[in-house]
Amino acid sequence: MNNTETQLRNALIDNILRYLIDENFPRVIKCLEMLNEEEIWYRPNSQSNSVGNLVLHLNGNLNQWILDYIGGKPFVRNRQLEFDAEKTHSKEELILMMTNLSEELRPCIQSVTRDKLLGILPIQNQQETGISVLIHITEHFSFHTGQITFITKWLKEQQTNFY
């Protein structure tokens, strides 16, 4: 890689790590810490997901899209089970899941090569570049972090004080 390519790669990786791991993971964990077991698995209706479901979904998504497809760590995913789960994990297990996942993701994302960023990966019947994968998982995680934050504020009737 030439100097410009290296700078662009490093800027992309640094920003992905900032928004995904340094900002959004702590927000999800803080919301989990604010909620009790019942609130974590609360669904306002049959068409909505609980915070617990969203955490399981984020775990499945990042394991599949990053650790498996980018990092090469085999992962078998049953996406529907992420949404069907009801009280399958304790609050502590979900927090540990998010903590461990963020610690595993960081070195995987940091080690992404130019070839992996530009190469085509077959993901969920789509063809994605490594760049599009990193952008997708960041915006996807942010979207669900917003949902988790909304549910937390709604149930607790208080601010999360992220800032």
Disulfide bonds with the S-S distance in Angstrom:
none
